[in-house]
Amino acid sequence: MISRVRFESVHRFVVQDLPPLAISMVTAELFFKFRSFLLECSAFLVLWYGLDWAYSRIRTLRPRSRA
């Protein structure tokens, strides 16, 4: 993740990677109460991966407008 931020533009990170990460963090903080760090961390990572996968698929399916 840090290599993506370091070698790619900050704008790309904010547009493509930050929304799934932010949603995953908020969801994990509000709803994941497993009383086990390992379970909560694993659930967060699975959620983040799933949201990132779905977000990237939606972005590739959506046609870009030409300005």
C-alpha positions in Angstrom: 0.0 0.0 0.0 2.7 2.5 0.9 4.6 1.7 -2.3 1.4 2.6 -4.3 1.3 5.9 -2.5 5.0 6.5 -2.9 5.2 5.7 -6.6 1.8 6.9 -7.8 0.1 10.2 -7.6 -1.7 11.2 -4.4 -4.7 12.1 -6.5 -5.0 8.5 -7.8 -4.7 7.2 -4.2 -7.5 9.5 -3.0 -9.8 8.7 -5.9 -9.2 4.9 -6.3 -7.9 3.5 -3.0 -9.2 5.8 -0.2 -13.0 5.3 -0.5 -12.9 1.5 0.1 -10.3 1.9 2.9 -12.3 4.6 4.6 -15.6 2.7 4.4 -13.9 -0.5 5.7 -12.3 1.4 8.6 -15.6 3.0 9.7 -17.5 -0.3 9.3 -14.9 -2.2 11.3 -14.9 0.4 14.1 -18.7 0.6 14.3 -19.8 -3.1 13.8 -16.9 -5.5 14.4 -16.8 -6.3 18.1 -15.4 -9.9 18.2 -13.3 -9.4 21.4 -10.4 -10.7 19.4 -7.9 -8.6 17.6 -7.1 -11.3 15.1 -10.7 -11.8 14.2 -11.4 -8.1 13.9 -8.3 -7.5 11.8 -9.0 -10.4 9.6 -12.6 -9.3 9.1 -11.4 -5.7 8.3 -8.9 -7.0 5.7 -11.5 -9.2 4.0 -14.0 -6.4 4.0 -11.4 -4.0 2.6 -10.3 -6.5 -0.1 -14.0 -7.1 -1.1 -14.9 -3.4 -1.2 -11.7 -2.6 -3.2 -12.4 -5.3 -5.7 -16.1 -4.1 -6.1 -15.0 -0.5 -6.4 -12.4 -1.2 -9.0 -15.0 -3.3 -11.0 -17.5 -0.5 -10.9 -14.9 2.1 -12.0 -13.9 0.0 -15.0 -17.5 -0.6 -16.1 -18.5 3.1 -15.8 -17.8 5.0 -19.1 -15.6 8.1 -18.7 -17.0 11.4 -19.9 -14.8 13.3 -22.3 -14.2 16.9 -21.5 
